[in-house]
C-alpha cells in the first residue's frame, strides 16, 4: 500500500511513501533472517517471494524516470 497499490478500487488512492515502504521491507528482511530454519518450506518460499516482489517494486519506484 505504501508503494501506491490499491487493494480495493473503491477506496481512495494511498499516497506513495517510499521511506516507510523501505522500512517495512527491511523489517520483513530481519524477520526472514531471524526465522531461518524455523519455517516450513512453504512459509519460507512465501516470505522469500514476497520480499523479492516488494524489493523489485521498490527499485522500480525509487529509480529516476
Secondary structure, DSSP 8 states (H G I E B T S, - for coil): -TTS--S-TTS------HHHHHHHHHHHHHHHHHTTTSS-HHHHHHHHHHHHHHHHHHHHHHS--
